[in-house]
Amino acid sequence: MRILGINGTRFSAQDLGSSVLGYLEVDTNLGEAGRIPRGSGWADVGNLEVAEAHRRRGVATWLLLQAAEWLDLAGVSRLLAYLGDDDGPAEEAFYAGVGFRELTRTRRLLELS
């Protein structure tokens, strides 16, 4: 499981032995200059990782539900998620299955001279 940090809040799923099964980080700083105009009440999924051995067991869904409850208390009504080039059909199906819908696609090309 890769560990990347963002400026946000982390929710972790642990077993009884305190091993981390997965984590979700949400960023609520979308109102900062250059991010989303009038982004008050919006947040995004910064990182969502579940250890390979614990995937497809509801860990990611549970993490999203915990974060949604916490975000609701903070007045956040919109949660955004992003898929990258290294994400595939399984990630798309997961997000669709938990209620996300596609808003837009951006294709990034790197041109080397």
N, C-alpha and C positions, 0 to 999 in steps of 0.2 A: 504494500500500500504506500503510495507516494504521499509525502507530507508537504503541502504548500501553504504558506500563510497568506491571509488577506486581512484587511482592516475591517473586522466585523466580529460577530459572535459565533462561537463554535458550540455545537450540540454533539455529544458523543454517545454511542451505544456501547455498553460494556457488558461482559458476561459476569457471572458471580465471582470469578477469579480476578476481576478488574482488568482483563485484557480488552483492548479496544477492538470492537468488531467493525466499526465504521464511524464516520463523522460527517457533519454537514456544517458548513460555514455560510452565514448570511451576512450580506453587506447592506446596511441601511443608510449609507452615506451617499445616496444617489443624487441628492439635492446640491452637491458641491458643484462649483463652476465647471462647465464643460461636460457634465455627465448627462443628466436628463432635465430639461427645463420643467420647472414646477413639479419636481419628482417627490414632493412631500407625500408620504404614505406609500412609497414604493421601496422595495428591497430586491436584491438579487441573490441567487445561489452562487456563492463564490467557489466553493469546492464541495463535492459530494463524493465520498469514497467509502466503499465497503470492501473489507478483506475478501479475497477470492473465495475462501472456504465458507463464507457466510452470505454469499450472494444468492438471490432468488429465494430468500427466506423472510422477506418483509422488513429487513433492517432499514433500507433506504426509505421505504414508505413510512415507517415508524418515525424516523428522523424528521421527515418533512412534516408529519402531523405535529410533532413536538414543536418544531420551529413555527408552524402556522399558528398554533395556540399562543405562543409567546409574542409573535409579530402582531396578532390581533389585539393583544393587551396594549401594545405600543401604538395602535392606530394605523398599522400598515395594512393596506387593503389589496395591494398588488405585489406578487412575487414573480420575478423574472428568472428564467434559466437560459443558458446558452449552450449550444452544442458546437463542438469544433470539428475540424477535419478528421481527427483521430477517433471521434465518436461514430458509432454505426447504428444500424437498425435496432439493436437491443436498447440503446439509450433513448432513441426516438420513441420506441414503443413504451418504455418505462414512463417517460414524462407525459406522453399522451394518456397512458393508463391511470395516472394520478391526477389528471385534470388540466394539464398544461395544454395550450394550443399554440400553433405556430403563428407568429405575428409577421415575421419577415425573414428573409435569407440574405446573407451577405457573402459573396465569394471574394476571397482575397487571393490575389496573384502576386507573386514576387518575380519581378523582371530583373535579371542580372545583365549588366552591360559588359 
